[in-house]
Amino acid sequence: TWFGVLIAFIGVVVLGVIDSRDSTAIYPEALKGNLLAIGAATVFVAYFFIGEKARVSGNTTWLGYVFPLYFFAALICLLTNSIIEFQTLFGNNFTFLFVALLLAIGPQILGHGSLNFAVKYIRPTLLSSLILIEPAFSAALAVWLFHELPTVWHLLGMGMIMGGIVLTWLKKG
């Protein structure tokens, strides 16, 4: 399991290095974005381990766990937006509120909600490895939607990620 995690992580590092090296002219802050993504992934893994403790204990139902979690996440999002935009809590930015609602329904409730449900039955190590599929899936969408072809190095990094995920799931934690 951990060998698979290591291989996938090395693939992520390969993508990050290639991304920050190749795109500095277009995206001068790419390295900062990659570091923020690593920080977010670290928080997400901790979030899964906390979720496992809450869900496996049997004291918390899925809805009892995700409702307060998502409520406070939404509240923090609204507060952060009002501080950044210097406006009242809901402000006049209806585009922001509409996009936030779509993000809450789509990725948050359907995506994260299903992962939070599964954390009772599947180890967090396995679930968090699935999140690494996102760069490969995004690259496939970029090829299809924008005709952006990945380089050989990108394909190598994505292959390492996918191979690491397969290795992680073969052992089943």
Summary of the structure (lengths in Angstrom):
residues: 173
radius of gyration: 18.2
end to end distance: 5.7
largest distance: 51.9
contacts: 470
relative contact order: 0.18
helix: 80%
strand: 0%
